[in-house]
Amino acid sequence: MAGVSQALAILSALMMAISFAIWSGWLRGPLLERLDGQRASNAAPATLAITLLMVAFGVSVIAAVLAIGGWIAP
């Protein structure tokens, strides 16, 4: 159980890092241009970053439950 929980924790940390990279703009892509010439932000990457962060949170909860279960019943 400890190995699975460590693997899930690493996966969760990786997803959180990717989510931060998307949110900070490293993977966001160019700004969209409106018909009037002004620039607008692209909301799709922000939505993806939030979704990925929530999935990472869920995976980390599962990893924590497995780790605690490994402590209780080795």
N, C-alpha and C positions, 0 to 999 in steps of 0.2 A: 504494500500500500504506500510505503514511503517513496518508492521510485515513481509511481504514477502521480503522486501528489507533487513531487519535485518537477516532473515533466510538465504538468499542468501549470505550475507556478511560473516556469520559464516561458511557456507559451503565452500566459497572461501578460507577463512583463514585456514580451516581444510585441504583442498586440497593443499594449499601452504606449510603447515607444513609437510604433507606426501611427497610432492615433494622434500622438503629439506632433509627429512630423507632418501629417496632413493638416492638422489644425494650425500649426505655425506658418504654413505656407510653403514649406520645402517641396511638398508634393501636390500643392493645390492647383497649380496651373495658372494660365493667364487670366486676367480680369476680362469680363465680357464687355463688349461695346454696344451701347444702345443705339437706336436709330437717330437720336438727336446728338450723337457724338460724345456723350458722357460715358464714363466707365462705371460699370456695376460689378459688384462682387458675385462670384459664382457660389450659390448656396449648396450645391450638391456635395462638394467635398466636406463641408462642415457637417452636413447630415451624416455622411459616411463616417467621419471622425467620431461623432457622438455615438452612433450605432456600434462602432468597433470598441469604443470605450465601455459601453454597457455590456457587450459580450465579454470583454476582458474582465470586467468586474464579476460577472457570473461565473466565469471559469476560475477566477481566484477564490471565490466562495466555495466552489466544489473542491478545489485543492486544499483549502483550509479544513473543510469537513473531513476529507480523507486523511489529512495529517493528524487531526485530533483523534480520529478513529484508529489510526496506527499507534498513537500513544496509549490509548485506552486498552486496545486488544492487540498486543504485538504478535 
